[in-house]
Amino acid sequence: MPSTAVLHVCLNVADAEESIAFYEQFGFGTSWQFTTADGATTNYYVADDDGVELQLSETEGGTDFETGTAWDLLALGVHDVDATVERVDHYGIAKEPGPQPEAGAYTAFVEDPDGHLVELIEPLDE
């Protein structure tokens, strides 16, 4: 393993089952889980075939999260942004699909069940 590697990103979620179903649409599958010693929080891990892992942390009674100040977005590479937006069961479109030439990409921004922003990125043809 390199000296520094991103292992996972943790998202606080109100309903882990709903969040797992959302991320499964992007090819993530449940990998493992654990519950904290006090039993209040269960952490579910989902991973894609390349080993990218998300930790979905569900705390009993936790349903209201501050978003946008400590967390910006999760970026996922997709083959076809338009088709992905049409196919996935998202919880809102924050930015309609369109070219972002300065980034060399075609992008869209959708929300997950808890309002986390998910950027969908398709490289622009050169």
MDAnalysis code that builds the backbone (N, CA, C; Angstrom):
import MDAnalysis as mda
import numpy as np

u = mda.Universe.empty(378, n_residues=126, atom_resindex=np.repeat(np.arange(126), 3), trajectory=True)
u.add_TopologyAttr("name", ["N", "CA", "C"] * 126)
u.add_TopologyAttr("resid", np.arange(1, 127))
u.add_TopologyAttr("resname", ["MET", "PRO", "SER", "THR", "ALA", "VAL", "LEU", "HIS", "VAL", "CYS", "LEU", "ASN", "VAL", "ALA", "ASP", "ALA", "GLU", "GLU", "SER", "ILE", "ALA", "PHE", "TYR", "GLU", "GLN", "PHE", "GLY", "PHE", "GLY", "THR", "SER", "TRP", "GLN", "PHE", "THR", "THR", "ALA", "ASP", "GLY", "ALA", "THR", "THR", "ASN", "TYR", "TYR", "VAL", "ALA", "ASP", "ASP", "ASP", "GLY", "VAL", "GLU", "LEU", "GLN", "LEU", "SER", "GLU", "THR", "GLU", "GLY", "GLY", "THR", "ASP", "PHE", "GLU", "THR", "GLY", "THR", "ALA", "TRP", "ASP", "LEU", "LEU", "ALA", "LEU", "GLY", "VAL", "HIS", "ASP", "VAL", "ASP", "ALA", "THR", "VAL", "GLU", "ARG", "VAL", "ASP", "HIS", "TYR", "GLY", "ILE", "ALA", "LYS", "GLU", "PRO", "GLY", "PRO", "GLN", "PRO", "GLU", "ALA", "GLY", "ALA", "TYR", "THR", "ALA", "PHE", "VAL", "GLU", "ASP", "PRO", "ASP", "GLY", "HIS", "LEU", "VAL", "GLU", "LEU", "ILE", "GLU", "PRO", "LEU", "ASP", "GLU"])
u.atoms.positions = np.array([
    [0.864, -1.183, 0.000],
    [0.000, 0.000, 0.000],
    [0.900, 1.232, 0.000],
    [0.527, 2.274, -0.757],
    [1.313, 3.507, -0.724],
    [1.302, 4.102, 0.682],
    [2.219, 5.029, 0.941],
    [2.298, 5.616, 2.281],
    [1.031, 6.376, 2.661],
    [0.311, 6.905, 1.669],
    [-0.954, 7.586, 1.928],
    [-1.983, 7.066, 0.933],
    [-3.126, 6.671, 1.451],
    [-4.188, 6.168, 0.579],
    [-5.530, 6.561, 1.174],
    [-6.455, 6.970, 0.324],
    [-7.811, 7.236, 0.783],
    [-8.461, 5.876, 1.017],
    [-8.937, 5.634, 2.231],
    [-9.545, 4.350, 2.551],
    [-11.057, 4.375, 2.376],
    [-11.702, 5.430, 2.870],
    [-13.147, 5.561, 2.698],
    [-13.585, 6.969, 3.062],
    [-14.824, 7.276, 2.704],
    [-15.476, 8.529, 3.067],
    [-16.663, 8.147, 3.927],
    [-16.889, 8.865, 5.026],
    [-18.016, 8.580, 5.917],
    [-19.114, 9.620, 5.720],
    [-20.339, 9.133, 5.517],
    [-21.508, 9.995, 5.400],
    [-22.477, 9.646, 6.523],
    [-22.932, 10.647, 7.265],
    [-23.975, 10.415, 8.254],
    [-25.299, 10.292, 7.519],
    [-26.067, 9.240, 7.834],
    [-27.321, 8.983, 7.139],
    [-28.441, 8.726, 8.141],
    [-29.667, 9.066, 7.750],
    [-30.834, 8.849, 8.610],
    [-31.362, 7.427, 8.490],
    [-31.277, 6.842, 7.302],
    [-31.811, 5.508, 7.044],
    [-30.799, 4.756, 6.193],
    [-30.025, 3.879, 6.824],
    [-28.950, 3.180, 6.120],
    [-29.475, 2.334, 4.966],
    [-30.596, 1.645, 5.144],
    [-31.136, 0.814, 4.060],
    [-31.444, 1.644, 2.825],
    [-32.047, 2.817, 3.019],
    [-32.368, 3.699, 1.893],
    [-31.088, 4.201, 1.221],
    [-30.091, 4.551, 2.029],
    [-28.826, 5.041, 1.475],
    [-28.072, 3.941, 0.744],
    [-28.069, 2.740, 1.298],
    [-27.408, 1.617, 0.625],
    [-28.062, 1.380, -0.726],
    [-29.391, 1.390, -0.771],
    [-30.110, 1.190, -2.044],
    [-29.740, 2.278, -3.051],
    [-29.588, 3.526, -2.589],
    [-29.202, 4.624, -3.476],
    [-27.824, 4.356, -4.086],
    [-26.839, 4.037, -3.260],
    [-25.476, 3.851, -3.754],
    [-25.300, 2.547, -4.528],
    [-26.162, 1.556, -4.301],
    [-26.122, 0.336, -5.103],
    [-26.394, 0.647, -6.573],
    [-27.150, 1.690, -6.853],
    [-27.447, 2.078, -8.232],
    [-26.187, 2.489, -8.997],
    [-25.123, 2.817, -8.259],
    [-23.853, 3.219, -8.875],
    [-22.832, 2.082, -8.851],
    [-23.273, 0.884, -8.484],
    [-22.372, -0.262, -8.483],
    [-21.714, -0.565, -7.156],
    [-22.116, 0.114, -6.089],
    [-21.576, -0.192, -4.768],
    [-22.346, -1.365, -4.186],
    [-21.649, -2.242, -3.480],
    [-22.291, -3.361, -2.805],
    [-21.895, -3.378, -1.341],
    [-22.771, -3.899, -0.508],
    [-22.490, -3.960, 0.932],
    [-21.261, -4.825, 1.168],
    [-20.308, -4.307, 1.958],
    [-19.097, -5.074, 2.212],
    [-19.002, -5.547, 3.661],
    [-19.282, -4.680, 4.627],
    [-19.255, -5.092, 6.032],
    [-19.903, -4.020, 6.886],
    [-20.067, -4.287, 8.175],
    [-20.666, -3.312, 9.083],
    [-20.211, -3.589, 10.505],
    [-20.345, -2.571, 11.358],
    [-20.122, -2.766, 12.792],
    [-20.978, -1.775, 13.557],
    [-21.284, -2.114, 14.796],
    [-22.066, -1.249, 15.676],
    [-21.153, -0.801, 16.809],
    [-21.271, 0.462, 17.189],
    [-20.447, 0.995, 18.272],
    [-20.773, 0.280, 19.580],
    [-19.843, 0.342, 20.520],
    [-19.993, -0.362, 21.796],
    [-21.268, 0.034, 22.539],
    [-21.688, 1.303, 22.399],
    [-22.904, 1.745, 23.091],
    [-24.180, 1.361, 22.339],
    [-24.038, 0.777, 21.150],
    [-25.179, 0.318, 20.376],
    [-25.953, 1.416, 19.667],
    [-25.507, 2.665, 19.775],
    [-26.258, 3.790, 19.207],
    [-26.017, 3.986, 17.715],
    [-24.849, 3.604, 17.232],
    [-24.489, 3.869, 15.836],
    [-24.060, 2.590, 15.143],
    [-24.615, 2.366, 13.963],
    [-24.172, 1.261, 13.122],
    [-23.554, 1.863, 11.867],
    [-22.386, 1.367, 11.535],
    [-21.639, 1.832, 10.372],
    [-21.676, 0.744, 9.309],
    [-22.258, 1.081, 8.169],
    [-22.371, 0.167, 7.044],
    [-21.375, 0.605, 5.993],
    [-20.668, -0.346, 5.415],
    [-19.694, -0.039, 4.379],
    [-20.179, -0.612, 3.051],
    [-20.093, 0.208, 2.019],
    [-20.385, -0.232, 0.659],
    [-19.150, 0.055, -0.179],
    [-18.854, -0.841, -1.121],
    [-17.650, -0.694, -1.944],
    [-17.966, -1.012, -3.393],
    [-17.194, -0.398, -4.306],
    [-17.345, -0.731, -5.721],
    [-16.261, -1.738, -6.111],
    [-16.250, -2.154, -7.360],
    [-15.304, -3.174, -7.817],
    [-13.853, -2.709, -7.779],
    [-13.631, -1.386, -7.745],
    [-12.266, -0.853, -7.694],
    [-11.786, -0.643, -6.265],
    [-12.627, -0.982, -5.278],
    [-12.236, -0.837, -3.882],
    [-12.579, 0.500, -3.254],
    [-13.259, 1.379, -3.997],
    [-13.702, 2.646, -3.415],
    [-14.791, 2.314, -2.398],
    [-14.642, 2.808, -1.178],
    [-15.550, 2.435, -0.099],
    [-16.186, 3.663, 0.534],
    [-17.485, 3.543, 0.829],
    [-18.209, 4.578, 1.561],
    [-18.668, 3.985, 2.884],
    [-18.536, 4.758, 3.954],
    [-19.049, 4.380, 5.263],
    [-20.339, 5.160, 5.467],
    [-21.441, 4.462, 5.654],
    [-22.748, 5.077, 5.875],
    [-23.080, 4.890, 7.345],
    [-23.012, 5.976, 8.107],
    [-23.118, 5.923, 9.560],
    [-24.515, 6.337, 10.014],
    [-25.245, 5.377, 10.570],
    [-26.619, 5.608, 11.026],
    [-26.640, 5.593, 12.555],
    [-27.005, 6.734, 13.147],
    [-27.089, 6.855, 14.598],
    [-28.552, 6.938, 14.998],
    [-28.929, 6.135, 15.977],
    [-30.309, 6.109, 16.445],
    [-30.803, 7.522, 16.744],
    [-31.901, 7.909, 16.105],
    [-32.493, 9.232, 16.308],
    [-31.866, 10.337, 15.483],
    [-30.764, 10.058, 14.800],
    [-30.085, 11.077, 13.994],
    [-30.701, 11.193, 12.613],
    [-31.410, 12.291, 12.357],
    [-32.048, 12.461, 11.052],
    [-31.834, 13.841, 10.455],
    [-31.253, 14.758, 11.202],
    [-31.086, 16.133, 10.727],
    [-29.606, 16.473, 10.727],
    [-29.048, 16.703, 9.531],
    [-27.617, 16.941, 9.409],
    [-27.353, 18.294, 8.771],
    [-26.314, 18.957, 9.210],
    [-25.857, 20.203, 8.590],
    [-25.033, 19.819, 7.367],
    [-25.446, 20.253, 6.198],
    [-24.670, 19.934, 5.002],
    [-24.156, 21.216, 4.369],
    [-23.053, 21.078, 3.674],
    [-22.533, 22.199, 2.913],
    [-21.447, 22.994, 3.596],
    [-21.200, 22.782, 4.880],
    [-20.132, 23.538, 5.519],
    [-18.910, 22.662, 5.782],
    [-19.101, 21.461, 6.281],
    [-17.976, 20.572, 6.538],
    [-17.810, 19.555, 5.415],
    [-18.781, 19.447, 4.564],
    [-18.780, 18.456, 3.495],
    [-19.227, 19.146, 2.220],
    [-18.573, 18.879, 1.115],
    [-18.974, 19.497, -0.140],
    [-19.713, 18.502, -1.013],
    [-19.024, 17.506, -1.554],
    [-19.685, 16.570, -2.458],
    [-18.898, 15.286, -2.576],
    [-19.552, 14.295, -3.168],
    [-18.938, 13.034, -3.533],
    [-18.973, 12.985, -5.058],
    [-17.836, 12.797, -5.701],
    [-17.781, 12.751, -7.165],
    [-17.662, 11.305, -7.632],
    [-18.548, 10.922, -8.561],
    [-18.532, 9.576, -9.130],
    [-18.368, 9.665, -10.639],
    [-17.431, 8.916, -11.184],
    [-17.252, 8.850, -12.628],
    [-18.278, 7.905, -13.228],
    [-18.947, 8.338, -14.280],
    [-19.947, 7.513, -14.967],
    [-19.679, 7.561, -16.464],
    [-20.198, 6.566, -17.192],
    [-20.007, 6.519, -18.648],
    [-20.917, 7.496, -19.371],
    [-22.122, 7.742, -18.826],
    [-23.105, 8.584, -19.496],
    [-23.918, 9.325, -18.435],
    [-23.621, 10.597, -18.245],
    [-24.291, 11.394, -17.210],
    [-25.799, 11.444, -17.431],
    [-26.225, 11.752, -18.658],
    [-27.658, 11.874, -18.926],
    [-28.400, 10.574, -18.600],
    [-27.863, 9.453, -19.058],
    [-28.502, 8.160, -18.808],
    [-28.514, 7.839, -17.314],
    [-27.451, 8.196, -16.614],
    [-27.384, 7.925, -15.181],
    [-28.424, 8.729, -14.424],
    [-28.567, 10.008, -14.758],
    [-29.574, 10.849, -14.096],
    [-30.966, 10.272, -14.328],
    [-31.228, 9.787, -15.528],
    [-32.534, 9.199, -15.843],
    [-32.742, 7.866, -15.135],
    [-31.661, 7.086, -14.975],
    [-31.755, 5.721, -14.449],
    [-31.837, 5.660, -12.937],
    [-31.061, 6.492, -12.248],
    [-30.997, 6.357, -10.791],
    [-32.163, 7.059, -10.119],
    [-32.547, 6.503, -8.994],
    [-33.631, 7.061, -8.192],
    [-33.017, 8.068, -7.226],
    [-32.827, 9.319, -7.685],
    [-32.179, 10.338, -6.867],
    [-33.230, 11.133, -6.096],
    [-32.769, 12.023, -5.250],
    [-33.657, 12.779, -4.369],
    [-33.622, 14.269, -4.668],
    [-33.348, 14.583, -5.917],
    [-33.310, 15.970, -6.359],
    [-32.125, 16.221, -7.260],
    [-32.299, 17.167, -8.171],
    [-31.204, 17.576, -9.053],
    [-30.757, 18.965, -8.604],
    [-29.506, 19.059, -8.197],
    [-28.960, 20.341, -7.765],
    [-28.406, 21.131, -8.944],
    [-27.944, 20.429, -9.979],
    [-27.459, 21.069, -11.202],
    [-27.760, 20.122, -12.354],
    [-28.508, 20.631, -13.311],
    [-28.884, 19.843, -14.491],
    [-27.633, 19.409, -15.254],
    [-27.711, 18.279, -15.972],
    [-26.578, 17.838, -16.775],
    [-26.165, 18.903, -17.792],
    [-24.850, 19.035, -17.952],
    [-24.331, 19.983, -18.925],
    [-22.819, 19.959, -18.976],
    [-22.266, 20.566, -20.027],
    [-20.812, 20.592, -20.167],
    [-20.172, 21.512, -19.133],
    [-19.010, 21.120, -18.684],
    [-18.184, 21.938, -17.801],
    [-16.792, 21.942, -18.442],
    [-16.654, 22.719, -19.553],
    [-15.424, 22.663, -20.353],
    [-14.151, 22.986, -19.566],
    [-14.251, 23.862, -18.588],
    [-13.056, 24.210, -17.808],
    [-12.513, 23.010, -17.047],
    [-13.363, 22.030, -16.772],
    [-12.931, 20.800, -16.102],
    [-12.771, 19.649, -17.094],
    [-13.066, 19.897, -18.372],
    [-12.958, 18.852, -19.385],
    [-13.964, 17.734, -19.181],
    [-15.154, 18.109, -18.668],
    [-16.128, 17.075, -18.326],
    [-17.556, 17.537, -18.594],
    [-18.443, 16.576, -18.633],
    [-19.886, 16.783, -18.703],
    [-20.393, 16.306, -17.340],
    [-21.126, 17.146, -16.624],
    [-21.460, 16.822, -15.240],
    [-22.929, 17.074, -14.919],
    [-23.334, 16.520, -13.799],
    [-24.624, 16.814, -13.177],
    [-24.436, 16.618, -11.684],
    [-25.291, 17.243, -10.903],
    [-25.243, 17.094, -9.451],
    [-26.614, 16.635, -8.973],
    [-26.651, 15.496, -8.264],
    [-27.898, 14.984, -7.701],
    [-27.728, 14.860, -6.192],
    [-28.839, 14.686, -5.495],
    [-28.807, 14.521, -4.042],
    [-29.138, 13.088, -3.670],
    [-28.501, 12.613, -2.584],
    [-28.828, 11.298, -2.053],
    [-29.953, 11.450, -1.028],
    [-30.406, 10.373, -0.376],
    [-31.545, 10.478, 0.542],
    [-31.377, 11.492, 1.668],
    [-30.131, 11.791, 2.063],
    [-29.894, 12.729, 3.162],
    [-29.450, 14.099, 2.698],
    [-29.529, 14.344, 1.388],
    [-29.160, 15.648, 0.853],
    [-27.689, 15.808, 0.539],
    [-26.875, 14.728, 0.682],
    [-25.474, 14.820, 0.288],
    [-25.423, 15.037, -1.223],
    [-24.570, 15.917, -1.651],
    [-24.424, 16.231, -3.064],
    [-23.519, 15.199, -3.736],
    [-23.999, 14.615, -4.835],
    [-23.242, 13.630, -5.602],
    [-23.042, 14.189, -7.004],
    [-21.777, 14.419, -7.366],
    [-21.446, 14.922, -8.703],
    [-21.204, 13.726, -9.618],
    [-21.872, 13.725, -10.742],
    [-21.682, 12.695, -11.758],
    [-20.806, 13.289, -12.845],
    [-19.714, 12.620, -13.181],
    [-18.718, 13.159, -14.101],
    [-18.492, 12.204, -15.266],
    [-18.605, 12.758, -16.473],
    [-18.313, 12.028, -17.715],
    [-17.274, 12.859, -18.451],
    [-16.114, 12.287, -18.778],
    [-15.095, 13.073, -19.508],
    [-15.631, 13.538, -20.849],
    [-15.292, 14.784, -21.228],
    [-15.634, 15.286, -22.558],
    [-14.699, 14.656, -23.564],
    [-15.215, 14.364, -24.750],
    [-14.365, 13.827, -25.812],
    [-13.386, 14.905, -26.247],
    [-12.175, 14.516, -26.450],
    [-11.141, 15.473, -26.870],
    [-11.234, 15.727, -28.341],
])
